[in-house]
Amino acid sequence: MLNSLRFQNIALFGNLEIDFDTGFTVFTGQTGSGKSIFIDTLNALLANKKTPLDNRLVAKGSTFASIEGVFLVLSSTKDWLITQEIDVDDELIVSREWRFKENKYKSRFRINGVLVNRDQISKLRSFLLDCTLQGDTYIFNNLNYQLNLLDSLGLKKIEECIDTVNHNWKKWNESNLRLQHAKARIFDLEKEYEETQYIYQDLEKLELEDPDEDKKLELNQNRLSNLLRLKEGIDSLLLRLNESLDEYPSLLDHTNFCINELKNLSQIDSSLRPIFDKFSSLNNNFYDLIYQIKDYQKSLDIDPSFLNDIQVRLSTLKFYQKKYQRSIPDLITYKKELIENLALNDNLSDIEDLTISEQKTRLIRDKSNKKLSNMRKIIAQQLQDKLIKSLKELGIPDVRFKVIFEESEPSVTGSDKVNFMFSANPGFPLASLSEIASGGEKSRVLLAIKAIFASFDQMSLLIFDEIDSGVSGSVSGYVANLLKELSIHRQVFCVTHQPLIAAFADNHFALKKSVIAGKTVAELTYLKEIADKQEELAFLAGGEIVEANAYAASLLEHKAA
């Protein structure tokens, strides 16, 4: 329940303090008199979303403004305040203030003097008020809203089931994510394995073993390309070293002569013995050198066509070096790494365990979804019966209403999708409420739904801004009666233009706009006396003054009766 409101530098209202009472309270006045702005102040105080329009509530030229509301604390609100570590008393003081800084307005919220954020205020709003504005029937286009309405009727029983569904869905989702991640990893590993296998097989064809193969091949290529010149040169060397050339003795002939001569001389003079020994060693080296040259000569005995094979091999090696951006030694190392990777067997047993876990959690999830769905269908039948009864009283005698269930993808709220189906006229099939109902019919459905919900929750204040839009005549009487019945258990605020509805109110505030000292202000007057109420009702009724007054008086007499 809202006990009082206090404004400071608020547009149209300036500085104002208002006290409220229990029961049914109406706000009346001409169009543009400030009724909507008054409702906006409550929406700004307990804001559920951020909007730049909030700043328009600050009186022009003011550097500071505030709204303060004092509420009666209910048990559900008290529990929430305790969880937020906010001091609890019999009264709850909520305030919002604006300060003009850095060329813009900045606002902040307080609960019992404690600074809080917008999320906390939004949550508190759900405990303190339910505001239904003119045109709010668009919410029937939202199937999620319809499902939430249905769930709200279930109280603790369905809340516990929804909590279970939420928990089971999260458990399934966790196991499913683990399974999908594992499958994706295996898929990646399989792709990686295939790619590794292809590269290994590709390198295996090269039969790489010697890290210097390319260098040796280039050497052989150079040798074969100059084979004739090498043979000629080797033959010439051997001829001069080992064989005589016509009358010219070979190098060995000379060295052998020198050896024999030194030997003879050293026998005469022993001091020549060391020279003889060195020359003998040199001569032996010449023999070794000749043997090496002869061995090399034999290596030149190669088929010249082999040059083509070498060039092809070199070309292939260069291609692979460029392909894999690696040298020959690195390619050999890379090949060894590939064979090691291929030898590693991936353990797929985890997939089987994860699949079993996912299936188990899926069954639990589906079972809790089924239980919740059955509970919702029972509640839907109760809602249908109550709504049809209420809507008939609200002037739709041939109304038909049905909650249609469809299965949807499981989520934290279950696997149900609901659609409110409606028909106001005989012979017309049921169709979606959002598509077939007129504006007045939607307003009455919304009002009837609010009335049903009012008996199920502890929300303190119900606000209706022109919920009677689109209804007239005897239907207005039904609306007035319904609002009056709601106010037995709840505090009800209603902005209305209908004198019939206003006449049923326990408390009546009239708004009037005027210009004082060049400024437009809205005056909010509490109509305590019968005469003042009659005058306001007559004004709402319009027409001839005498007839309007008589009509207003009859309305008040009917209420008193």
VENMO-V989090 format. One record per residue. N is the residue number from 0. RES is the residue in one small letter. PHI is phi as a letter, one per 30 degrees, with the letter a starting at -180 (NA if undefined). PSI is psi in whole degrees, -180 to 180 (NA if undefined). D_LAST is the distance of its C-alpha to the last C-alpha in Angstrom with 1 decimal. Layout:
# VENMO-V989090
N|RES|PHI|PSI|D_LAST, N|RES|PHI|PSI|D_LAST
This chain:
# VENMO-V989090
0|m|NA|138|27.5, 1|l|c|118|28.5, 2|n|d|-40|28.5, 3|s|a|159|30.1, 4|l|b|143|32.3, 5|r|b|124|35.3, 6|f|c|145|37.2, 7|q|b|117|40.7, 8|n|h|45|42.4, 9|i|c|136|40.0, 10|a|e|136|40.0, 11|l|i|-38|37.5, 12|f|c|-21|35.9, 13|g|i|-125|39.1, 14|n|c|119|38.5, 15|l|a|143|34.9, 16|e|b|129|33.0, 17|i|b|135|29.4, 18|d|c|144|27.3, 19|f|b|159|24.6, 20|d|b|175|21.9, 21|t|d|174|20.6, 22|g|j|-153|17.8, 23|f|c|117|17.1, 24|t|c|131|19.0, 25|v|c|153|19.6, 26|f|b|123|22.7, 27|t|b|166|22.9, 28|g|l|167|25.8, 29|q|d|160|28.4, 30|t|d|129|30.9, 31|g|i|6|33.5, 32|s|d|-9|31.5, 33|g|j|7|32.3, 34|k|d|-45|29.4, 35|s|d|-38|31.9, 36|i|d|-35|34.3, 37|f|d|-44|31.7, 38|i|d|-37|31.3, 39|d|d|-33|35.1, 40|t|d|-38|35.4, 41|l|d|-40|33.8, 42|n|d|-33|35.9, 43|a|d|-37|39.0, 44|l|d|-44|38.2, 45|l|c|66|38.0, 46|a|d|134|40.4, 47|n|c|-1|41.4, 48|k|a|158|44.1, 49|k|d|132|46.4, 50|t|b|137|45.8, 51|p|d|-17|47.5, 52|l|d|-19|44.2, 53|d|e|-36|43.2, 54|n|d|-20|45.6, 55|r|d|-11|43.9, 56|l|d|-17|41.2, 57|v|d|131|43.9, 58|a|e|139|43.9, 59|k|e|132|46.9, 60|g|i|-5|50.0, 61|s|d|139|48.6, 62|t|c|-7|50.9, 63|f|b|140|48.3, 64|a|a|157|44.6, 65|s|a|154|42.2, 66|i|b|134|38.8, 67|e|b|129|37.7, 68|g|c|138|34.7, 69|v|c|122|33.8, 70|f|c|152|32.3, 71|l|d|136|31.3, 72|v|d|122|34.1, 73|l|c|169|33.3, 74|s|d|-41|36.0, 75|s|d|-39|37.1, 76|t|d|-39|37.5, 77|k|d|-44|39.4, 78|d|d|-42|41.8, 79|w|d|-41|42.6, 80|l|d|-38|43.2, 81|i|d|-41|45.6, 82|t|d|-26|47.5, 83|q|d|1|47.8, 84|e|h|44|49.1, 85|i|c|134|46.5, 86|d|e|139|45.4, 87|v|c|135|42.1, 88|d|b|-176|39.6, 89|d|d|-27|35.9, 90|e|c|149|35.4, 91|l|c|123|36.9, 92|i|c|117|38.2, 93|v|c|130|39.1, 94|s|b|152|40.9, 95|r|b|133|42.7, 96|e|b|149|45.2, 97|w|c|137|47.4, 98|r|b|139|50.8, 99|f|c|110|53.1, 100|k|b|139|56.4, 101|e|h|44|59.4, 102|n|i|24|57.7, 103|k|a|160|54.6, 104|y|d|133|51.4, 105|k|c|134|51.5, 106|s|b|158|48.4, 107|r|b|155|48.0, 108|f|c|151|45.3, 109|r|b|145|44.8, 110|i|b|118|42.9, 111|n|h|41|42.9, 112|g|i|-8|45.8, 113|v|c|128|47.8, 114|l|d|132|49.0, 115|v|b|166|48.0, 116|n|c|176|48.7, 117|r|d|-35|46.5, 118|d|d|-41|46.7, 119|q|d|-41|45.3, 120|i|d|-41|42.4, 121|s|d|-41|41.8, 122|k|d|-43|41.6, 123|l|d|-37|39.3, 124|r|e|-39|37.0, 125|s|d|-22|36.5, 126|f|d|-26|35.2, 127|l|c|-33|32.9, 128|l|a|158|31.2, 129|d|b|113|30.8, 130|c|c|120|30.7, 131|t|c|111|30.0, 132|l|c|162|31.2, 133|q|e|129|31.0, 134|g|j|1|33.8, 135|d|d|-4|34.0, 136|t|d|-9|34.1, 137|y|d|-21|37.9, 138|i|d|-20|37.9, 139|f|d|-12|37.8, 140|n|d|-15|41.4, 141|n|c|109|42.4, 142|l|d|-30|43.2, 143|n|d|-37|43.6, 144|y|d|-41|40.1, 145|q|d|-41|38.9, 146|l|d|-41|41.1, 147|n|d|-37|39.8, 148|l|d|-44|36.2, 149|l|d|-45|37.3, 150|d|d|-32|39.1, 151|s|d|-22|36.2, 152|l|d|-13|34.4, 153|g|d|-11|37.3, 154|l|h|-145|36.9, 155|k|d|-37|39.9, 156|k|d|-49|41.5, 157|i|d|-28|42.0, 158|e|d|-43|42.8, 159|e|d|-39|45.7, 160|c|d|-40|46.9, 161|i|d|-40|46.7, 162|d|d|-41|48.7, 163|t|d|-44|51.3, 164|v|e|-45|51.5, 165|n|e|-47|51.9, 166|h|d|-46|54.7, 167|n|d|-35|56.5, 168|w|d|-42|56.5, 169|k|d|-40|58.0, 170|k|d|-44|60.6, 171|w|d|-43|61.5, 172|n|d|-39|61.6, 173|e|d|-47|64.0, 174|s|d|-36|66.3, 175|n|d|-40|66.1, 176|l|d|-41|67.0, 177|r|d|-42|69.9, 178|l|d|-48|71.2, 179|q|d|-37|70.9, 180|h|d|-43|72.7, 181|a|d|-42|75.4, 182|k|d|-42|75.8, 183|a|d|-38|76.0, 184|r|d|-41|78.6, 185|i|d|-41|80.7, 186|f|e|-43|80.5, 187|d|d|-41|81.7, 188|l|d|-38|84.4, 189|e|d|-42|85.5, 190|k|d|-42|85.8, 191|e|d|-40|87.7, 192|y|d|-46|90.0, 193|e|d|-42|90.8, 194|e|d|-43|91.6, 195|t|d|-44|93.7, 196|q|d|-41|95.5, 197|y|d|-46|96.3, 198|i|d|-42|97.7, 199|y|d|-46|99.7, 200|q|d|-35|101.2, 201|d|d|-44|102.0, 202|l|d|-31|103.8, 203|e|d|-33|105.5, 204|k|d|-24|107.3, 205|l|d|-23|109.0, 206|e|h|49|110.7, 207|l|d|131|110.6, 208|e|b|-45|112.6, 209|d|c|119|114.7, 210|p|d|-17|112.8, 211|d|c|17|115.9, 212|e|e|-41|116.3, 213|d|d|-37|115.5, 214|k|d|-42|118.0, 215|k|d|-39|120.7, 216|l|d|-39|120.0, 217|e|d|-37|120.4, 218|l|d|-45|123.7, 219|n|d|-37|124.9, 220|q|d|-44|123.8, 221|n|d|-40|125.8, 222|r|d|-48|128.8, 223|l|d|-33|128.8, 224|s|d|-23|128.4, 225|n|b|32|131.6, 226|l|d|-44|133.4, 227|l|d|-45|136.6, 228|r|d|-38|137.0, 229|l|d|-44|136.4, 230|k|d|-44|139.0, 231|e|d|-42|141.6, 232|g|d|-42|141.0, 233|i|d|-43|141.2, 234|d|d|-43|144.3, 235|s|d|-41|145.9, 236|l|d|-47|145.0, 237|l|d|-35|146.5, 238|l|d|-43|149.6, 239|r|d|-29|150.2, 240|l|d|-38|149.2, 241|n|b|-24|150.9, 242|e|c|152|153.1, 243|s|d|147|156.1, 244|l|c|102|155.9, 245|d|h|-121|159.3, 246|e|d|-2|161.7, 247|y|c|126|158.9, 248|p|d|159|158.1, 249|s|d|171|154.5, 250|l|d|-39|152.7, 251|l|d|-35|153.4, 252|d|d|-45|157.1, 253|h|d|-47|157.2, 254|t|d|-37|155.3, 255|n|d|-41|157.5, 256|f|d|-45|160.6, 257|c|d|-39|159.2, 258|i|d|-48|158.4, 259|n|d|-42|161.9, 260|e|d|-43|163.5, 261|l|d|-34|161.5, 262|k|d|-46|162.3, 263|n|d|-42|166.0, 264|l|d|-38|165.8, 265|s|d|-22|163.8, 266|q|d|-29|166.6, 267|i|d|-48|168.9, 268|d|b|109|166.4, 269|s|d|-17|163.8, 270|s|d|-16|161.7, 271|l|d|-4|160.7, 272|r|e|-44|159.1, 273|p|d|-37|155.5, 274|i|d|-39|155.7, 275|f|d|-45|156.8, 276|d|d|-45|153.9, 277|k|d|-41|151.3, 278|f|d|-33|152.8, 279|s|d|-42|152.8, 280|s|d|-42|149.1, 281|l|d|-40|148.5, 282|n|d|-42|150.4, 283|n|d|-38|148.3, 284|n|d|-37|145.2, 285|f|d|-41|146.7, 286|y|d|-44|147.0, 287|d|d|-42|143.3, 288|l|d|-41|142.3, 289|i|d|-41|144.2, 290|y|d|-42|142.7, 291|q|d|-41|139.1, 292|i|d|-38|140.0, 293|k|d|-39|141.4, 294|d|d|-44|138.1, 295|y|d|-38|136.2, 296|q|d|-40|138.5, 297|k|d|-35|137.6, 298|s|d|-17|133.9, 299|l|d|-2|134.6, 300|d|d|71|135.6, 301|i|b|144|132.2, 302|d|d|120|131.3, 303|p|e|-24|130.2, 304|s|d|-18|127.6, 305|f|d|-20|125.7, 306|l|e|-39|124.7, 307|n|d|-40|122.2, 308|d|d|-42|120.5, 309|i|d|-43|120.2, 310|q|d|-38|118.7, 311|v|d|-44|116.1, 312|r|d|-45|115.2, 313|l|d|-42|114.9, 314|s|d|-41|112.7, 315|t|d|-45|110.4, 316|l|d|-42|110.2, 317|k|d|-38|109.3, 318|f|d|-46|106.6, 319|y|d|-34|104.9, 320|q|d|-41|105.2, 321|k|d|-39|103.4, 322|k|d|-45|100.8, 323|y|c|5|99.8, 324|q|h|45|100.7, 325|r|b|150|102.9, 326|s|d|172|106.6, 327|i|d|-47|108.8, 328|p|d|-39|108.5, 329|d|d|-34|104.7, 330|l|d|-39|104.5, 331|i|d|-43|106.3, 332|t|d|-43|104.0, 333|y|d|-40|100.9, 334|k|d|-40|102.2, 335|k|d|-40|102.5, 336|e|d|-40|98.9, 337|l|d|-42|97.7, 338|i|d|-31|99.4, 339|e|d|-41|97.9, 340|n|d|-40|94.4, 341|l|d|-26|95.0, 342|a|d|-17|96.2, 343|l|d|125|92.8, 344|n|c|123|90.7, 345|d|d|133|86.9, 346|n|d|111|85.0, 347|l|c|6|82.5, 348|s|d|-28|81.3, 349|d|d|-36|78.3, 350|i|d|-42|76.9, 351|e|d|-44|76.9, 352|d|d|-43|75.1, 353|l|d|-36|72.5, 354|t|d|-43|71.9, 355|i|d|-42|71.3, 356|s|d|-43|68.9, 357|e|d|-40|67.0, 358|q|d|-40|66.7, 359|k|d|-48|65.4, 360|t|d|-31|62.7, 361|r|d|-44|61.8, 362|l|d|-43|61.3, 363|i|d|-43|59.1, 364|r|e|-50|57.1, 365|d|d|-35|56.6, 366|k|d|-45|55.6, 367|s|d|-34|52.9, 368|n|d|-42|51.7, 369|k|d|-43|51.5, 370|k|d|-45|49.5, 371|l|d|-42|47.0, 372|s|d|-42|46.8, 373|n|d|-41|46.0, 374|m|d|-41|43.2, 375|r|d|-38|41.8, 376|k|d|-34|41.9, 377|i|d|-45|39.8, 378|i|d|-38|37.3, 379|a|d|-39|37.4, 380|q|d|-41|36.6, 381|q|d|-42|33.5, 382|l|d|-44|32.5, 383|q|e|-49|33.1, 384|d|d|-45|30.9, 385|k|d|-40|27.9, 386|l|d|-43|28.3, 387|i|d|-43|28.7, 388|k|d|-46|25.5, 389|s|d|-41|23.6, 390|l|d|-32|25.3, 391|k|d|-40|24.5, 392|e|d|-25|20.8, 393|l|c|17|21.6, 394|g|j|22|23.2, 395|i|b|79|26.7, 396|p|d|-31|27.0, 397|d|c|24|30.7, 398|v|d|142|31.1, 399|r|b|138|34.0, 400|f|b|134|34.6, 401|k|b|141|37.6, 402|v|c|115|39.3, 403|i|c|132|43.0, 404|f|c|137|45.6, 405|e|b|149|49.0, 406|e|d|135|51.7, 407|s|b|175|52.7, 408|e|d|127|55.4, 409|p|e|141|54.7, 410|s|b|-170|53.5, 411|v|d|-16|51.9, 412|t|c|10|48.5, 413|g|j|-159|50.1, 414|s|b|26|51.3, 415|d|c|141|48.1, 416|k|b|126|46.9, 417|v|c|153|43.5, 418|n|b|126|42.0, 419|f|d|116|38.5, 420|m|c|141|38.9, 421|f|b|146|36.3, 422|s|b|130|36.0, 423|a|c|-14|33.1, 424|n|b|142|34.8, 425|p|e|143|36.6, 426|g|i|-9|40.4, 427|f|c|132|40.4, 428|p|d|160|42.0, 429|l|d|139|40.5, 430|a|b|168|41.6, 431|s|e|133|41.1, 432|l|e|-38|37.6, 433|s|d|-21|39.2, 434|e|c|-32|41.1, 435|i|c|-30|39.0, 436|a|d|146|35.3, 437|s|d|172|34.1, 438|g|e|-44|32.7, 439|g|d|-38|29.1, 440|e|d|-42|29.7, 441|k|d|-41|31.3, 442|s|d|-42|28.4, 443|r|d|-37|26.1, 444|v|d|-44|28.7, 445|l|d|-43|29.0, 446|l|d|-44|25.3, 447|a|d|-40|25.3, 448|i|d|-45|28.4, 449|k|e|-39|27.0, 450|a|d|-40|24.0, 451|i|d|-43|26.5, 452|f|d|-29|28.8, 453|a|d|-28|26.2, 454|s|d|-3|26.0, 455|f|c|-21|29.8, 456|d|b|177|30.9, 457|q|c|17|30.4, 458|m|e|135|30.3, 459|s|d|-47|28.4, 460|l|b|128|27.0, 461|l|c|128|25.9, 462|i|c|127|26.4, 463|f|b|118|25.5, 464|d|c|99|27.2, 465|e|h|46|25.9, 466|i|d|-18|25.5, 467|d|d|6|23.4, 468|s|d|131|26.7, 469|g|j|-1|27.6, 470|v|c|153|24.3, 471|s|a|178|22.2, 472|g|i|-139|20.0, 473|s|d|-26|17.9, 474|v|d|-34|19.7, 475|s|e|-36|18.1, 476|g|d|-42|14.7, 477|y|d|-43|16.5, 478|v|d|-45|18.1, 479|a|d|-44|15.0, 480|n|d|-41|13.7, 481|l|d|-44|17.2, 482|l|d|-39|17.6, 483|k|d|-42|14.5, 484|e|d|-39|16.0, 485|l|d|-37|19.3, 486|s|d|-9|18.2, 487|i|d|-38|17.5, 488|h|c|-17|21.3, 489|r|b|154|22.6, 490|q|d|128|22.4, 491|v|b|127|21.6, 492|f|c|138|22.8, 493|c|b|124|22.2, 494|v|c|124|24.0, 495|t|b|156|22.4, 496|h|c|1|22.8, 497|q|c|117|19.7, 498|p|d|-32|16.9, 499|l|d|-41|14.5, 500|i|d|-44|15.5, 501|a|d|-32|15.7, 502|a|d|-25|12.1, 503|f|d|-7|11.2, 504|a|d|147|13.8, 505|d|d|-32|13.9, 506|n|b|137|17.1, 507|h|b|122|18.3, 508|f|c|135|22.0, 509|a|c|136|23.6, 510|l|c|137|27.3, 511|k|b|133|29.6, 512|k|c|139|33.3, 513|s|b|169|35.9, 514|v|c|121|39.6, 515|i|b|121|40.9, 516|a|h|39|44.7, 517|g|i|3|45.3, 518|k|c|138|43.1, 519|t|d|126|40.0, 520|v|b|155|37.2, 521|a|c|130|33.6, 522|e|c|124|31.2, 523|l|c|115|28.2, 524|t|c|130|25.6, 525|y|d|120|22.7, 526|l|d|101|19.8, 527|k|c|-39|18.4, 528|e|d|147|17.3, 529|i|e|-41|14.3, 530|a|d|-40|17.0, 531|d|d|-39|19.0, 532|k|d|-41|16.3, 533|q|d|-40|15.7, 534|e|d|-42|19.4, 535|e|d|-41|19.9, 536|l|d|-39|17.4, 537|a|d|-40|19.2, 538|f|d|-41|22.5, 539|l|d|-36|21.6, 540|a|d|-31|20.7, 541|g|i|-158|24.0, 542|g|i|-164|25.3, 543|e|d|143|25.6, 544|i|e|-45|24.1, 545|v|d|-47|22.4, 546|e|d|-39|20.9, 547|a|d|-41|19.9, 548|n|d|-41|18.2, 549|a|d|-41|16.3, 550|y|d|-44|15.3, 551|a|d|-43|14.3, 552|a|d|-41|12.2, 553|s|d|-36|10.3, 554|l|d|-44|9.9, 555|l|d|-36|8.5, 556|e|d|-40|6.1, 557|h|d|-39|5.1, 558|k|d|-45|5.4, 559|a|d|-34|3.8, 560|a|d|NA|0.0
